[in-house]
Amino acid sequence: MAHPNGGSGGTFKTHQTFAATYSYVGKHGVRFRSTTGERITASQGVAQDRKTPTIVFTGEKNRHGSACQACWGFRIDCNQSRIGHCAEPLDENVH
């Protein structure tokens, strides 16, 4: 399933828009800790359509998923990957 089909599962109250967070992540990415304590790198990406901007979450050992504007604020992304533990702390750290 390609983005942007919208997220599912629970939601969290976002403090920042997807666009502001995507800009914050920037071309070099940002590092932070997930709610489970894992070190996560968020980087800018694009969906399979090569047009839709995404924020990609990569952990120390594997990729956790990605968020687009349609699934920002959901705990499960458009591809049914669990991302809430990454997206929520990133949203809280945007400044």
N, C-alpha and C positions, 0 to 999 in steps of 0.2 A: 504494500500500500504506500503510495507516495503522499508527501505533504501536498496541500493543506486540507486534509479531511477532517480536522478538528480532533481534539483530545477526548479522553474518556476517563472514567474513574472519578475519584474525588478531585476537588479543586483546592487551591489555596488563594488567599487574598494577596494579589500582587501589589507591590509598592511602586513599581515602574512598568512602563509599557514595554512591549517586545522591542520596539524600535530603539528606545533609550538603552535597553540592556544590550542589544546587538551592537550599538555604537560604543558602549562601555567596554565590551569584550574586545573590540578593535581587531586589527589585523594580526597582532601578536598574541592574542588570547590573554586569559587571566587564570590564576590558580587560587583555589579555595578549598575548604573542607566541606564535604557533604554532611547531611544530618546523621549519617552513619559513621562519620569520622574519617572517611577515605579522602585522600588528596585527589582533587578533580581539576582537570584543565578544561575550560570552556573556550571554544574557538569558533570563529565565523565559518560557515559552510553554506552550501546550497543543496536543495533537494534534487531528486533524480531528474526533474524537469530542467535543471540547470538555470533556473530563474528565481525560485522561491528561496529567500534568505532563511538560514537556520542557524541555531546555536548548537554546536556539537559538544556533548559531554563525554570526556575520556577519563577513565580512572587509571590507577597505577598499573592495572593488569588488563583491562578491557574497556571497550566502548560501551557507554550506558544508554545511548540514544541521542535524540536531538529534538529541539523545539522550534517550531515556526510560529508565526503570528496566530494561526488558527488554534494551536494547542498550548499556547503560552498560558500558564495559570492552571493547567490540568496536571494531575499526577502521572497520567499515562499519555504518551505522545500519539501522533497520528499513525505511527507504525506499531502501536501496542507495546512499546518499551516503557518500563517504569523509569520516570525521570524526576518525579517530585522531590526525591532526596537530593537531587542536584540543582534543579531549577529554583526551588524555594530559597536556599541559602545564597545562591547567586543574586536573585532578586533583592534580597535583604542587604547585600553588599554594594550595590550600585550606588555610586556617588558622583 
